[in-house]
Amino acid sequence: MVKLRAHMIVSGRVQGVGFRFSTKQKSKEYGVYGWVKNLPDQTVEIDVEGENEQLYQFIDAIKAGPSPVAKVDNVELSVTDQLNNYRSFKMNH
């Protein structure tokens, strides 16, 4: 089973709408680990890793907007096989 790591910068209406909380819920749903945090420029940064199929399902869920009030306009995505071996998913500030 191939594990990959994805780094995302998500822009749109993604702060103050439960985006980080919903992202954490999606991480549990897809069994991926890492972290999510708000950035000063009103975007959200996500660094996450997991098995190939689950990771891409998670990415698709983020692109669709994990929270009903969120509106994702763009996702800058990079994927690598260099892992940080996360063991949980954290919401950072």
Rosetta constraint file for C-alpha pairs under 8 A:
AtomPair CA 1 CA 51 HARMONIC 6.67 0.50
AtomPair CA 1 CA 52 HARMONIC 7.72 0.50
AtomPair CA 2 CA 51 HARMONIC 5.67 0.50
AtomPair CA 2 CA 52 HARMONIC 5.79 0.50
AtomPair CA 3 CA 49 HARMONIC 6.93 0.50
AtomPair CA 3 CA 50 HARMONIC 5.23 0.50
AtomPair CA 3 CA 51 HARMONIC 4.24 0.50
AtomPair CA 3 CA 52 HARMONIC 5.60 0.50
AtomPair CA 3 CA 81 HARMONIC 6.83 0.50
AtomPair CA 3 CA 83 HARMONIC 7.87 0.50
AtomPair CA 4 CA 49 HARMONIC 5.53 0.50
AtomPair CA 4 CA 50 HARMONIC 5.77 0.50
AtomPair CA 4 CA 51 HARMONIC 6.21 0.50
AtomPair CA 4 CA 52 HARMONIC 5.98 0.50
AtomPair CA 4 CA 55 HARMONIC 7.38 0.50
AtomPair CA 4 CA 79 HARMONIC 6.84 0.50
AtomPair CA 4 CA 80 HARMONIC 5.87 0.50
AtomPair CA 4 CA 81 HARMONIC 4.74 0.50
AtomPair CA 4 CA 82 HARMONIC 7.20 0.50
AtomPair CA 4 CA 83 HARMONIC 6.77 0.50
AtomPair CA 5 CA 47 HARMONIC 7.25 0.50
AtomPair CA 5 CA 48 HARMONIC 5.62 0.50
AtomPair CA 5 CA 49 HARMONIC 4.06 0.50
AtomPair CA 5 CA 50 HARMONIC 6.64 0.50
AtomPair CA 5 CA 55 HARMONIC 7.93 0.50
AtomPair CA 5 CA 79 HARMONIC 5.61 0.50
AtomPair CA 5 CA 80 HARMONIC 5.29 0.50
AtomPair CA 5 CA 81 HARMONIC 5.97 0.50
AtomPair CA 5 CA 82 HARMONIC 6.70 0.50
AtomPair CA 5 CA 83 HARMONIC 5.88 0.50
AtomPair CA 6 CA 46 HARMONIC 7.89 0.50
AtomPair CA 6 CA 47 HARMONIC 5.83 0.50
AtomPair CA 6 CA 48 HARMONIC 5.37 0.50
AtomPair CA 6 CA 49 HARMONIC 6.07 0.50
AtomPair CA 6 CA 55 HARMONIC 7.79 0.50
AtomPair CA 6 CA 77 HARMONIC 6.86 0.50
AtomPair CA 6 CA 78 HARMONIC 5.70 0.50
AtomPair CA 6 CA 79 HARMONIC 4.39 0.50
AtomPair CA 6 CA 80 HARMONIC 6.45 0.50
AtomPair CA 7 CA 45 HARMONIC 7.50 0.50
AtomPair CA 7 CA 46 HARMONIC 5.74 0.50
AtomPair CA 7 CA 47 HARMONIC 4.51 0.50
AtomPair CA 7 CA 48 HARMONIC 6.53 0.50
AtomPair CA 7 CA 77 HARMONIC 5.81 0.50
AtomPair CA 7 CA 78 HARMONIC 5.35 0.50
AtomPair CA 7 CA 79 HARMONIC 6.45 0.50
AtomPair CA 8 CA 45 HARMONIC 5.68 0.50
AtomPair CA 8 CA 46 HARMONIC 5.04 0.50
AtomPair CA 8 CA 47 HARMONIC 6.42 0.50
AtomPair CA 8 CA 75 HARMONIC 6.24 0.50
AtomPair CA 8 CA 76 HARMONIC 5.39 0.50
AtomPair CA 8 CA 77 HARMONIC 4.71 0.50
AtomPair CA 8 CA 78 HARMONIC 6.69 0.50
AtomPair CA 9 CA 43 HARMONIC 6.56 0.50
AtomPair CA 9 CA 44 HARMONIC 5.69 0.50
AtomPair CA 9 CA 45 HARMONIC 4.61 0.50
AtomPair CA 9 CA 46 HARMONIC 6.49 0.50
AtomPair CA 9 CA 75 HARMONIC 5.64 0.50
AtomPair CA 9 CA 76 HARMONIC 5.09 0.50
AtomPair CA 9 CA 77 HARMONIC 6.88 0.50
AtomPair CA 10 CA 14 HARMONIC 7.41 0.50
AtomPair CA 10 CA 43 HARMONIC 5.55 0.50
AtomPair CA 10 CA 44 HARMONIC 5.10 0.50
AtomPair CA 10 CA 45 HARMONIC 6.34 0.50
AtomPair CA 10 CA 46 HARMONIC 7.91 0.50
AtomPair CA 10 CA 72 HARMONIC 6.82 0.50
AtomPair CA 10 CA 73 HARMONIC 7.66 0.50
AtomPair CA 10 CA 74 HARMONIC 5.88 0.50
AtomPair CA 10 CA 75 HARMONIC 4.59 0.50
AtomPair CA 10 CA 76 HARMONIC 6.55 0.50
AtomPair CA 11 CA 42 HARMONIC 7.31 0.50
AtomPair CA 11 CA 43 HARMONIC 4.76 0.50
AtomPair CA 11 CA 44 HARMONIC 6.66 0.50
AtomPair CA 11 CA 72 HARMONIC 5.98 0.50
AtomPair CA 11 CA 73 HARMONIC 5.66 0.50
AtomPair CA 11 CA 74 HARMONIC 5.26 0.50
AtomPair CA 11 CA 75 HARMONIC 6.46 0.50
AtomPair CA 12 CA 43 HARMONIC 7.11 0.50
AtomPair CA 12 CA 70 HARMONIC 7.73 0.50
AtomPair CA 12 CA 71 HARMONIC 5.62 0.50
AtomPair CA 12 CA 72 HARMONIC 4.72 0.50
AtomPair CA 12 CA 73 HARMONIC 4.63 0.50
AtomPair CA 12 CA 74 HARMONIC 6.73 0.50
AtomPair CA 13 CA 17 HARMONIC 7.45 0.50
AtomPair CA 13 CA 70 HARMONIC 5.35 0.50
AtomPair CA 13 CA 71 HARMONIC 4.88 0.50
AtomPair CA 13 CA 72 HARMONIC 6.31 0.50
AtomPair CA 13 CA 73 HARMONIC 7.76 0.50
AtomPair CA 14 CA 18 HARMONIC 7.79 0.50
AtomPair CA 14 CA 19 HARMONIC 5.62 0.50
AtomPair CA 14 CA 42 HARMONIC 7.35 0.50
AtomPair CA 14 CA 43 HARMONIC 6.58 0.50
AtomPair CA 14 CA 44 HARMONIC 6.70 0.50
AtomPair CA 14 CA 70 HARMONIC 5.39 0.50
AtomPair CA 14 CA 71 HARMONIC 6.50 0.50
AtomPair CA 14 CA 72 HARMONIC 6.78 0.50
AtomPair CA 15 CA 19 HARMONIC 6.43 0.50
AtomPair CA 15 CA 38 HARMONIC 6.93 0.50
AtomPair CA 15 CA 42 HARMONIC 6.33 0.50
AtomPair CA 15 CA 43 HARMONIC 7.16 0.50
AtomPair CA 15 CA 44 HARMONIC 7.34 0.50
AtomPair CA 15 CA 70 HARMONIC 7.99 0.50
AtomPair CA 17 CA 67 HARMONIC 7.26 0.50
AtomPair CA 17 CA 69 HARMONIC 5.85 0.50
AtomPair CA 17 CA 70 HARMONIC 5.80 0.50
AtomPair CA 18 CA 22 HARMONIC 6.06 0.50
AtomPair CA 18 CA 67 HARMONIC 6.34 0.50
AtomPair CA 18 CA 69 HARMONIC 7.78 0.50
AtomPair CA 18 CA 70 HARMONIC 7.56 0.50
AtomPair CA 19 CA 23 HARMONIC 5.98 0.50
AtomPair CA 19 CA 65 HARMONIC 7.90 0.50
AtomPair CA 19 CA 66 HARMONIC 6.59 0.50
AtomPair CA 19 CA 67 HARMONIC 5.65 0.50
AtomPair CA 19 CA 70 HARMONIC 6.42 0.50
AtomPair CA 20 CA 24 HARMONIC 6.24 0.50
AtomPair CA 20 CA 36 HARMONIC 6.19 0.50
AtomPair CA 20 CA 37 HARMONIC 6.90 0.50
AtomPair CA 20 CA 38 HARMONIC 7.86 0.50
AtomPair CA 20 CA 91 HARMONIC 6.44 0.50
AtomPair CA 21 CA 25 HARMONIC 6.38 0.50
AtomPair CA 21 CA 91 HARMONIC 7.36 0.50
AtomPair CA 22 CA 26 HARMONIC 6.21 0.50
AtomPair CA 22 CA 66 HARMONIC 5.48 0.50
AtomPair CA 22 CA 67 HARMONIC 5.54 0.50
AtomPair CA 23 CA 27 HARMONIC 6.21 0.50
AtomPair CA 23 CA 36 HARMONIC 7.44 0.50
AtomPair CA 23 CA 62 HARMONIC 7.13 0.50
AtomPair CA 23 CA 66 HARMONIC 6.05 0.50
AtomPair CA 23 CA 67 HARMONIC 7.89 0.50
AtomPair CA 24 CA 28 HARMONIC 6.57 0.50
AtomPair CA 24 CA 36 HARMONIC 7.70 0.50
AtomPair CA 24 CA 89 HARMONIC 6.51 0.50
AtomPair CA 24 CA 90 HARMONIC 7.22 0.50
AtomPair CA 24 CA 91 HARMONIC 7.10 0.50
AtomPair CA 25 CA 29 HARMONIC 6.35 0.50
AtomPair CA 26 CA 30 HARMONIC 6.16 0.50
AtomPair CA 26 CA 58 HARMONIC 6.70 0.50
AtomPair CA 26 CA 61 HARMONIC 7.49 0.50
AtomPair CA 26 CA 66 HARMONIC 7.15 0.50
AtomPair CA 27 CA 31 HARMONIC 5.68 0.50
AtomPair CA 27 CA 32 HARMONIC 5.06 0.50
AtomPair CA 27 CA 33 HARMONIC 6.53 0.50
AtomPair CA 27 CA 58 HARMONIC 6.89 0.50
AtomPair CA 27 CA 89 HARMONIC 6.99 0.50
AtomPair CA 28 CA 32 HARMONIC 6.66 0.50
AtomPair CA 30 CA 54 HARMONIC 5.44 0.50
AtomPair CA 30 CA 55 HARMONIC 7.31 0.50
AtomPair CA 30 CA 57 HARMONIC 7.21 0.50
AtomPair CA 30 CA 58 HARMONIC 6.19 0.50
AtomPair CA 31 CA 50 HARMONIC 7.05 0.50
AtomPair CA 31 CA 54 HARMONIC 6.91 0.50
AtomPair CA 32 CA 48 HARMONIC 6.54 0.50
AtomPair CA 32 CA 49 HARMONIC 5.67 0.50
AtomPair CA 32 CA 50 HARMONIC 4.71 0.50
AtomPair CA 32 CA 51 HARMONIC 7.56 0.50
AtomPair CA 32 CA 54 HARMONIC 7.06 0.50
AtomPair CA 32 CA 55 HARMONIC 6.54 0.50
AtomPair CA 32 CA 58 HARMONIC 7.79 0.50
AtomPair CA 32 CA 89 HARMONIC 7.56 0.50
AtomPair CA 33 CA 48 HARMONIC 5.39 0.50
AtomPair CA 33 CA 49 HARMONIC 5.48 0.50
AtomPair CA 33 CA 50 HARMONIC 6.49 0.50
AtomPair CA 33 CA 86 HARMONIC 5.52 0.50
AtomPair CA 33 CA 87 HARMONIC 6.05 0.50
AtomPair CA 33 CA 88 HARMONIC 5.03 0.50
AtomPair CA 33 CA 89 HARMONIC 4.72 0.50
AtomPair CA 34 CA 46 HARMONIC 7.58 0.50
AtomPair CA 34 CA 47 HARMONIC 5.49 0.50
AtomPair CA 34 CA 48 HARMONIC 4.22 0.50
AtomPair CA 34 CA 49 HARMONIC 6.26 0.50
AtomPair CA 34 CA 86 HARMONIC 5.48 0.50
AtomPair CA 34 CA 87 HARMONIC 7.46 0.50
AtomPair CA 34 CA 88 HARMONIC 6.17 0.50
AtomPair CA 34 CA 89 HARMONIC 4.59 0.50
AtomPair CA 34 CA 90 HARMONIC 6.39 0.50
AtomPair CA 35 CA 46 HARMONIC 5.78 0.50
AtomPair CA 35 CA 47 HARMONIC 5.49 0.50
AtomPair CA 35 CA 48 HARMONIC 6.32 0.50
AtomPair CA 35 CA 89 HARMONIC 5.19 0.50
AtomPair CA 35 CA 90 HARMONIC 4.55 0.50
AtomPair CA 35 CA 91 HARMONIC 5.74 0.50
AtomPair CA 35 CA 92 HARMONIC 6.79 0.50
AtomPair CA 36 CA 44 HARMONIC 7.03 0.50
AtomPair CA 36 CA 45 HARMONIC 5.68 0.50
AtomPair CA 36 CA 46 HARMONIC 4.39 0.50
AtomPair CA 36 CA 47 HARMONIC 6.58 0.50
AtomPair CA 36 CA 89 HARMONIC 7.93 0.50
AtomPair CA 36 CA 90 HARMONIC 6.45 0.50
AtomPair CA 36 CA 91 HARMONIC 5.09 0.50
AtomPair CA 36 CA 92 HARMONIC 5.93 0.50
AtomPair CA 37 CA 44 HARMONIC 5.68 0.50
AtomPair CA 37 CA 45 HARMONIC 5.37 0.50
AtomPair CA 37 CA 46 HARMONIC 6.61 0.50
AtomPair CA 37 CA 91 HARMONIC 5.98 0.50
AtomPair CA 37 CA 92 HARMONIC 4.71 0.50
AtomPair CA 37 CA 93 HARMONIC 5.41 0.50
AtomPair CA 38 CA 42 HARMONIC 6.84 0.50
AtomPair CA 38 CA 43 HARMONIC 6.20 0.50
AtomPair CA 38 CA 44 HARMONIC 4.53 0.50
AtomPair CA 38 CA 45 HARMONIC 6.33 0.50
AtomPair CA 38 CA 92 HARMONIC 7.51 0.50
AtomPair CA 38 CA 93 HARMONIC 6.07 0.50
AtomPair CA 39 CA 43 HARMONIC 5.41 0.50
AtomPair CA 39 CA 44 HARMONIC 5.61 0.50
AtomPair CA 39 CA 45 HARMONIC 6.76 0.50
AtomPair CA 48 CA 55 HARMONIC 7.88 0.50
AtomPair CA 48 CA 86 HARMONIC 7.94 0.50
AtomPair CA 49 CA 55 HARMONIC 6.58 0.50
AtomPair CA 49 CA 83 HARMONIC 7.08 0.50
AtomPair CA 49 CA 84 HARMONIC 8.00 0.50
AtomPair CA 49 CA 85 HARMONIC 7.73 0.50
AtomPair CA 49 CA 86 HARMONIC 7.25 0.50
AtomPair CA 50 CA 54 HARMONIC 6.54 0.50
AtomPair CA 50 CA 55 HARMONIC 5.35 0.50
AtomPair CA 51 CA 55 HARMONIC 5.82 0.50
AtomPair CA 52 CA 56 HARMONIC 6.32 0.50
AtomPair CA 53 CA 57 HARMONIC 6.29 0.50
AtomPair CA 54 CA 58 HARMONIC 6.13 0.50
AtomPair CA 55 CA 59 HARMONIC 6.23 0.50
AtomPair CA 56 CA 60 HARMONIC 6.15 0.50
AtomPair CA 57 CA 61 HARMONIC 6.26 0.50
AtomPair CA 58 CA 62 HARMONIC 6.29 0.50
AtomPair CA 59 CA 63 HARMONIC 6.21 0.50
AtomPair CA 60 CA 64 HARMONIC 6.20 0.50
AtomPair CA 61 CA 65 HARMONIC 6.33 0.50
AtomPair CA 61 CA 66 HARMONIC 5.90 0.50
AtomPair CA 62 CA 66 HARMONIC 5.39 0.50
AtomPair CA 62 CA 72 HARMONIC 7.95 0.50
AtomPair CA 63 CA 72 HARMONIC 6.31 0.50
AtomPair CA 63 CA 74 HARMONIC 7.65 0.50
AtomPair CA 63 CA 75 HARMONIC 6.70 0.50
AtomPair CA 64 CA 72 HARMONIC 6.89 0.50
AtomPair CA 65 CA 70 HARMONIC 5.75 0.50
AtomPair CA 65 CA 71 HARMONIC 5.94 0.50
AtomPair CA 65 CA 72 HARMONIC 5.61 0.50
AtomPair CA 66 CA 70 HARMONIC 7.19 0.50
